[in-house]
């Protein structure tokens, strides 16, 4: 069931589930949803009392995840428009041609096509192909180091995720948002390291962040850059 509490001026909505457990558990998902799992005999009063007690932590977690969500910027795919690739701005140039391809030249991202309406599809395909190559290349040194001391990811998969840059499945698959190819290399490294650390620690505990620091001491710098540029 869905319910909410009022914490000062903030309204915290949560999904409440009852199960055969001894203690109440509060989880904030990467989509900023609050999940509350309570014992079967827990009263509404006790549940809300505990949620209020954890309210500052809940809001902090929500803020963390919301700041990390990809920003959707509407594009019109016309000449003169700017598009990002690996953190650099390129000016889009659509050129009439019998060929159908995309290429970088100087500060231009050139789309060759006889039909301007195809520019978006051609550019998205170009981004996807480059994401496949670049993500594998960028991830390799981190995966090689990680598997020596911890676990090896089952696979690296590209998946469109409107609310996330990356994810780690319980089976050990690392999912990366293809849109991440527009961010600087350091930002891509940060997301990869973040998800690799989730192979060992599923939550954002102090142990998780200690592991993340070990593999990327300046991760906060790149997280902030990702937020400023893309989120």
C-alpha positions as CSV (number, residue, x, y, z in Angstrom):
1,X,0.0,0.0,0.0
2,X,1.1,3.6,-0.6
3,X,1.2,6.2,2.2
4,X,3.2,9.3,3.1
5,X,4.5,11.3,6.1
6,X,5.0,15.0,6.4
7,X,8.5,16.0,7.5
8,X,8.6,19.8,7.8
9,X,7.7,21.2,4.4
10,X,8.6,17.9,2.7
11,X,6.2,15.2,1.8
12,X,7.8,11.7,1.8
13,X,5.7,9.1,-0.1
14,X,6.5,5.5,0.5
15,X,5.4,2.0,-0.6
16,X,4.6,-0.2,2.5
17,X,4.8,-3.9,2.4
18,X,4.3,-6.4,5.3
19,X,6.2,-9.6,5.6
20,X,7.4,-12.2,8.1
21,X,10.4,-10.3,9.4
22,X,11.6,-9.1,12.8
23,X,12.5,-5.5,12.0
24,X,11.4,-2.7,9.8
25,X,13.6,-1.9,6.8
26,X,13.6,1.3,4.7
27,X,15.1,1.4,1.2
28,X,15.5,4.2,-1.3
29,X,15.8,3.0,-4.8
30,X,17.9,4.6,-7.6
31,X,14.6,6.0,-8.9
32,X,14.2,7.8,-5.6
33,X,11.3,5.6,-4.5
34,X,11.0,4.8,-0.8
35,X,10.2,1.2,0.1
36,X,9.3,0.2,3.6
37,X,9.2,-3.5,4.6
38,X,7.5,-4.0,8.0
39,X,6.9,-6.9,10.3
40,X,3.4,-8.4,10.2
41,X,2.6,-7.1,13.7
42,X,3.9,-3.6,13.2
43,X,1.4,-0.8,13.9
44,X,0.9,2.2,11.6
45,X,2.0,4.5,14.4
46,X,5.3,2.6,15.0
47,X,6.0,2.5,11.2
48,X,5.5,6.2,10.7
49,X,7.5,6.9,13.9
50,X,10.5,5.0,12.4
51,X,10.1,6.6,9.0
52,X,10.1,10.1,10.6
53,X,13.3,9.2,12.5
54,X,15.0,8.2,9.2
55,X,13.5,11.1,7.2
56,X,16.8,13.1,7.0
57,X,18.6,10.0,5.6
58,X,15.7,9.3,3.2
59,X,15.8,12.9,1.8
60,X,19.6,12.7,1.5
61,X,19.4,9.4,-0.4
62,X,16.7,10.8,-2.7
63,X,18.7,13.9,-3.4
64,X,21.8,11.8,-4.2
65,X,19.9,9.6,-6.7
66,X,17.9,12.5,-8.3
67,X,21.1,14.5,-8.9
68,X,22.4,11.5,-10.8
69,X,19.5,11.1,-13.2
70,X,20.1,11.8,-16.9
71,X,18.8,15.1,-18.1
72,X,16.6,15.0,-21.2
73,X,17.3,17.9,-23.5
74,X,15.1,18.1,-26.6
75,X,17.1,18.2,-29.8
76,X,15.8,19.1,-33.3
77,X,18.7,17.6,-35.4
78,X,19.3,20.6,-37.6
79,X,22.5,22.1,-38.8
80,X,24.1,24.5,-36.2
81,X,22.8,22.5,-33.2
82,X,25.4,21.4,-30.7
83,X,25.8,17.8,-29.6
84,X,28.2,16.2,-27.0
85,X,30.6,13.3,-27.6
86,X,33.0,12.2,-24.8
87,X,32.4,15.6,-23.1
88,X,33.2,17.8,-26.0
89,X,30.7,20.0,-27.9
90,X,30.4,19.5,-31.6
91,X,28.3,21.5,-34.1
92,X,25.9,19.4,-36.1
93,X,26.2,19.7,-39.8
94,X,23.8,17.9,-42.1
95,X,25.1,17.5,-45.6
96,X,23.2,16.3,-48.6
97,X,24.8,13.1,-49.9
98,X,24.0,9.8,-51.4
99,X,25.9,8.2,-48.6
100,X,24.4,7.7,-45.2
101,X,27.0,8.0,-42.5
102,X,28.2,10.1,-39.6
103,X,31.7,11.4,-39.0
104,X,33.7,13.8,-36.8
105,X,35.7,16.5,-38.5
106,X,37.3,19.2,-36.5
107,X,34.6,20.7,-34.3
108,X,31.8,19.3,-36.5
109,X,29.6,16.2,-36.2
110,X,28.7,15.7,-39.8
111,X,25.7,13.7,-40.9
112,X,25.7,12.6,-44.6
113,X,22.2,11.8,-45.9
114,X,19.9,12.5,-48.8
115,X,17.0,12.8,-46.4
116,X,17.3,15.2,-43.4
117,X,14.5,13.3,-41.6
118,X,17.0,10.4,-41.2
119,X,19.6,12.6,-39.3
120,X,18.3,11.6,-35.9
121,X,18.3,7.9,-36.5
122,X,21.7,8.0,-38.2
123,X,23.2,10.0,-35.3
124,X,21.7,7.7,-32.6
125,X,23.1,4.7,-34.4
126,X,26.5,6.3,-34.5
127,X,26.4,7.1,-30.8
128,X,25.3,3.5,-30.0
129,X,28.1,2.0,-32.1
130,X,30.7,4.3,-30.5
131,X,29.4,3.5,-27.0
132,X,29.9,-0.2,-27.6
133,X,33.5,0.3,-28.5
134,X,34.4,3.0,-26.1
135,X,32.7,1.5,-23.0
136,X,34.5,-1.8,-23.5
137,X,37.8,0.0,-23.9
138,X,37.3,2.3,-20.9
139,X,36.0,-0.5,-18.7
140,X,38.8,-3.1,-19.4
141,X,41.5,-1.8,-17.1
142,X,39.1,-1.4,-14.2
143,X,37.5,-4.8,-14.8
144,X,41.0,-6.4,-15.0
145,X,42.0,-4.9,-11.7
146,X,38.7,-5.6,-10.0
147,X,38.5,-9.3,-11.0
148,X,41.9,-10.0,-9.4
149,X,40.7,-9.0,-6.0
150,X,36.9,-9.2,-6.0
151,X,34.4,-10.4,-8.7
152,X,34.2,-10.4,-12.4
153,X,31.1,-8.9,-14.1
154,X,29.1,-11.4,-16.0
155,X,28.8,-9.0,-19.0
156,X,28.7,-5.4,-20.0
157,X,25.4,-4.4,-21.6
158,X,24.1,-1.2,-23.1
159,X,20.5,-0.4,-22.2
160,X,18.4,2.8,-22.5
161,X,17.5,3.8,-19.0
162,X,15.7,7.1,-18.6
163,X,16.4,7.4,-14.9
164,X,19.9,5.9,-14.5
165,X,23.4,6.1,-16.0
166,X,24.2,2.6,-14.9
167,X,23.0,-0.5,-13.0
168,X,24.3,-3.7,-11.6
169,X,22.0,-6.7,-11.7
170,X,22.0,-9.4,-8.9
171,X,23.4,-11.8,-11.5
172,X,26.5,-9.6,-12.0
173,X,25.6,-7.9,-15.3
174,X,26.8,-4.3,-15.6
175,X,24.2,-2.1,-17.5
176,X,25.3,1.2,-19.0
177,X,23.1,3.9,-20.5
178,X,24.3,4.6,-24.1
179,X,23.7,8.3,-23.5
180,X,26.8,8.2,-21.2
181,X,29.0,8.3,-24.4
182,X,28.2,12.0,-24.4
183,X,30.0,12.5,-21.1
184,X,33.8,12.9,-20.5
185,X,35.9,9.8,-20.2
186,X,36.3,10.4,-16.4
187,X,32.6,10.4,-15.9
188,X,32.2,7.1,-17.8
189,X,35.0,5.6,-15.6
190,X,33.2,6.8,-12.5
191,X,29.9,5.1,-13.5
192,X,31.7,1.9,-14.4
193,X,33.6,1.8,-11.1
194,X,30.4,2.6,-9.2
195,X,28.6,-0.3,-10.7
196,X,31.6,-2.7,-10.3
197,X,31.6,-1.9,-6.6
198,X,28.0,-2.9,-6.5
199,X,29.2,-6.5,-7.3
200,X,30.6,-6.6,-3.8
201,X,28.3,-4.2,-1.9
202,X,24.7,-3.9,-3.1
203,X,23.9,-0.8,-1.0
204,X,25.7,2.5,-0.5
205,X,27.3,1.7,2.8
206,X,30.5,3.1,4.1
207,X,32.2,-0.2,2.9
208,X,30.9,0.5,-0.6
209,X,32.3,4.0,-0.7
210,X,35.6,2.9,0.7
211,X,35.9,0.4,-2.1
212,X,35.0,3.0,-4.6
213,X,37.7,5.3,-3.3
214,X,40.2,2.5,-3.6
215,X,39.6,2.2,-7.3
216,X,38.9,5.9,-8.0
217,X,40.1,8.3,-5.4
218,X,38.7,11.3,-7.2
219,X,35.3,9.9,-8.0
220,X,33.5,12.8,-6.4
221,X,35.0,15.2,-8.9
222,X,33.7,13.2,-11.8
223,X,30.3,12.6,-10.2
224,X,29.9,16.4,-9.9
225,X,31.1,16.9,-13.4
226,X,28.5,14.4,-14.7
227,X,25.8,16.2,-12.7
228,X,26.7,19.6,-14.1
229,X,27.1,18.5,-17.7
230,X,24.5,15.8,-18.1
231,X,22.1,15.5,-15.1
